[in-house]
């Protein structure tokens, strides 16, 4: 297994053995239930589908109800799929806990960032804006966005006003500070995308 589903609780601080102050994000993760085990013979690849947090059956639609009924498991609020090796012995009904990260030094965390709505270029892209006085009519605008006769168009990817946030964001190489198995909690150094209470996917770091 390479990862789990979790929930962002918030940020706090801890101190290491040398008394150094470390800002950490608290992530409640596990136990995650294996809702489905996919194999190369049946599905063309090997993976496990994990479920996190119980859901009321009344809030699950008919396809979801059939899916959980086929697996024989109670409905879950959050599902995610993770690739595994063909030799992996996990099967439907097994539980994976936070002890997965006990010997792991760094993790990658993926979550949906906070939505900021429609924003201008000053807030969205940190542009400086125009002059604040002396007859300027361009205070928080992007300024010139195109060219003249050639190429006479605005290039794709130009930083413009638009929807900000509410996107899937991955933060890599966050140091695992503590793993508290009794509380099903993992503490990672630094910030994690999304609001408190938002769902996150935590995986073993692929670069470290």
C-alpha positions in Angstrom: 0.0 0.0 0.0 1.2 3.5 -0.8 -1.4 5.7 0.8 -4.7 6.4 2.7 -7.6 8.8 2.7 -7.8 11.3 5.5 -9.3 14.6 6.7 -7.5 17.8 7.6 -8.1 18.8 11.2 -6.1 22.0 11.3 -2.7 23.4 12.2 -0.8 23.4 15.5 2.7 23.3 16.8 4.9 20.7 18.5 8.5 20.7 19.8 11.2 18.2 18.9 13.7 16.6 21.3 16.0 19.6 21.0 13.2 22.1 21.9 12.8 23.4 18.3 9.3 24.7 17.4 7.8 22.9 14.4 4.5 24.0 12.7 2.5 20.9 11.8 -0.8 20.0 10.1 -2.9 17.4 11.9 -4.4 14.8 9.5 -7.0 12.3 10.8 -6.5 9.2 8.6 -7.7 5.6 8.7 -8.8 3.1 9.4 -9.6 2.8 5.7 -11.7 -0.1 4.4 -10.8 -2.0 1.3 -14.2 -1.7 -0.6 -12.9 -3.4 -3.8 -9.8 -5.3 -4.9 -9.1 -5.0 -8.6 -6.9 -7.5 -10.4 -5.2 -7.8 -13.8 -7.4 -10.8 -14.7 -10.7 -9.0 -14.1 -10.0 -5.3 -14.5 -6.7 -5.1 -16.5 -4.7 -3.7 -13.6 -4.0 -4.2 -9.9 -5.5 -1.7 -7.4 -7.5 -1.3 -4.3 -10.5 1.0 -3.7 -10.4 2.4 -0.2 -13.4 3.9 1.7 -13.2 6.4 4.5 -15.9 7.5 7.0 -19.3 5.8 7.3 -22.2 7.3 5.3 -25.9 7.1 5.9 -27.4 4.6 3.4 -30.2 7.1 2.7 -27.7 9.5 1.2 -26.3 6.9 -1.3 -27.7 6.7 -4.8 -28.8 3.5 -6.5 -25.5 2.7 -8.3 -23.5 3.4 -5.1 -25.9 1.2 -3.1 -25.3 -1.6 -5.5 -21.6 -1.1 -5.4 -21.4 -1.4 -1.6 -23.9 -4.2 -1.6 -21.8 -6.2 -4.0 -18.7 -5.7 -1.7 -20.7 -6.5 1.4 -19.5 -3.4 3.1 -21.2 -0.4 4.7 -21.5 2.8 2.6 -18.6 5.2 2.8 -18.4 9.0 2.3 -15.2 9.0 0.4 -13.7 6.5 -2.1 -10.3 6.6 -3.7 -8.3 4.1 -5.8 -4.6 3.3 -5.3 -2.4 1.0 -7.4 -0.8 -2.0 -5.8 1.5 -4.8 -6.8 0.0 -8.0 -8.1 1.5 -9.8 -5.1 -0.3 -7.6 -2.6 -2.5 -9.7 -0.3 -5.1 -7.1 0.5 -8.6 -8.2 -0.2 -12.1 -6.8 0.1 -13.1 -6.2 3.7 -9.5 -5.6 5.0 -8.7 -2.5 7.0 -5.6 -0.3 6.6 -4.6 1.9 9.4 -2.3 4.9 10.1 0.5 2.5 11.1 1.2 2.4 7.3 3.2 5.6 7.8 5.1 4.5 10.9 8.4 4.0 9.2 7.8 6.6 6.5 9.9 9.8 6.5 8.1 11.9 3.9 4.6 12.0 2.3 2.8 13.7 -0.6 -0.6 15.2 0.2 -3.3 15.9 -2.4 -6.4 18.0 -1.7 -8.8 20.5 -3.2 -7.7 24.1 -2.4 -10.0 26.7 -0.9 -12.3 28.3 -3.5 -11.8 32.1 -3.8 -14.4 32.8 -6.6 -13.7 35.2 -9.4 -10.7 37.3 -8.7 -8.6 39.9 -10.5 -5.0 39.7 -11.5 -3.7 41.5 -8.3 -5.1 38.9 -6.0 -5.0 35.9 -8.3 -1.5 36.3 -9.8 0.1 38.8 -7.3 0.5 41.5 -10.0 1.5 45.0 -9.0 -1.3 46.9 -10.8 -1.0 50.4 -12.2 -0.1 53.8 -10.7 -2.3 54.9 -7.8 -2.4 58.6 -8.7 -1.5 61.2 -11.4 -4.5 60.6 -13.6 -4.1 56.8 -13.9 -7.1 54.9 -15.0 -5.5 51.5 -14.5 -5.2 50.7 -10.8 -5.7 47.0 -10.4 -5.9 46.0 -14.1 -3.5 43.7 -16.0 -2.3 46.4 -18.3 -1.5 45.5 -21.9 -2.4 41.9 -22.7 -1.7 41.7 -26.4 0.5 42.8 -29.3 0.0 45.0 -32.4 -0.4 43.9 -36.0 1.7 40.8 -35.3 0.7 38.4 -33.9 -2.5 40.4 -33.2 -3.9 38.0 -30.6 -3.6 37.1 -27.0 -1.4 34.1 -26.3 -2.9 31.1 -24.5 -1.9 30.9 -20.9 -1.9 34.6 -20.4 -2.4 35.5 -16.7 -5.9 37.0 -16.6 -8.8 37.6 -14.1 -10.8 34.4 -13.5 -11.8 31.7 -11.1 -9.3 31.2 -8.3 -8.9 28.2 -6.1 -11.1 25.1 -5.8 -8.6 23.0 -7.7 -6.8 19.8 -7.0 -3.4 20.6 -5.5 -0.5 18.3 -4.5 2.2 19.2 -2.0 5.2 16.9 -2.1 7.8 15.9 0.4 6.1 16.9 3.7 8.0 15.5 6.6 6.2 13.1 8.9 6.7 14.5 12.5 4.5 12.1 14.5 2.3 9.1 13.9 -0.3 8.6 16.7 -1.8 5.2 16.1 -4.1 5.4 19.1 -5.8 8.5 17.7 -5.5 7.6 14.0 -3.7 10.8 13.4 -0.5 11.8 11.5 1.3 15.1 12.0 3.2 16.5 9.0 5.4 19.5 8.9 4.0 22.6 7.1 0.7 23.5 5.5 -1.7 21.3 3.5 -4.1 22.6 0.9 -7.8 23.0 1.6 -10.0 24.0 4.5 -10.2 22.4 7.9 -12.5 19.4 7.6 -11.6 18.8 4.0 -10.6 15.4 2.6 -7.0 14.7 1.6 -5.2 11.8 0.0 -1.9 11.0 1.8 0.7 8.9 -0.1 4.3 7.8 0.5 6.6 10.4 -1.1 7.6 9.3 -4.6 10.7 11.6 -4.7 12.2 10.9 -1.3 
